[in-house]
Amino acid sequence: MQDFDDFDAGCRAGLIALADEMAQHGAARDAPVRTIFGLLGDRWSMLILLLLGIAPFRHAELRRLLIRLSAEGGISQRVLTLKLRLLERNGLVARSVSADVPPKVGYALTDLGGELVEEARRLLGWVQGSGARIEAARVAFDAGED
């Protein structure tokens, strides 16, 4: 357990509770809580999940859609493949291969991925609803910088 004796009792209790929660739910680098929050904040994963929440897509279709929709610009085939593999590894995306020649590879959300998209949409709604306050805080902060 962490030592928080240098903080007042009220703060210490909150810090101990947070440390216990982190220890219980994964403070390790590869813990699901860290991985999933990392995915939500990275450059491409959330948009990939939102797209797959609309419909299953093939790799090339996903790449074209990401290029059209992202403010980041283009995504390389390699980066998209790595992101899809990470999403698949975490049980959020399922990869399917058809029996066609050449085979067609498609990606779809799993039930777990669908649940994450629902939660992420709730967070997106909060951000969108709070946008004016966030912008005002940015303006106030930037005005105070020298």
C-alpha positions, 0 to 999 in steps of 0.5 A: 500500500502507498504511504500518504501520511503527508496529506490531510485525513480527507485527502489521504482517505481518497488517495488510499481508496484510489490506490486500492481501486487501481491495485484491484482493477489493474495498475499493470501496464497491460491491464485492461483498464489501461489498454482500453482507456489508451485505445479511447484516446489514441489517434485512430481506434475510437474512429475505427470502433465508431465506423464498425458500430455502423456496419462491418467493413473490409480493410480497404473500405475502413482505410478509405473511410478513415481518410475521409473522416479523420482530421488526422489525414491518411492512415497507412495500411500498416498502422490500420492493420496494427490497430485492428489487431490490437482491437481484435486482441482485446475482444472488441473487433472480430476478423472474418475471412471469406472462402472466396479466391482471393479471400476477403477479410472483413472486420466487425464489432463484437458484443464487447466492442458494441458495449464499449461504443455505447459507453464511448458515445455517452462520453462523446455526448458529454464532451459535445454538450460541454464544448462551449465551457471547454472552449471558454476555459481554454480562452481564459487559460490562454489569456492568462499565459504570458 
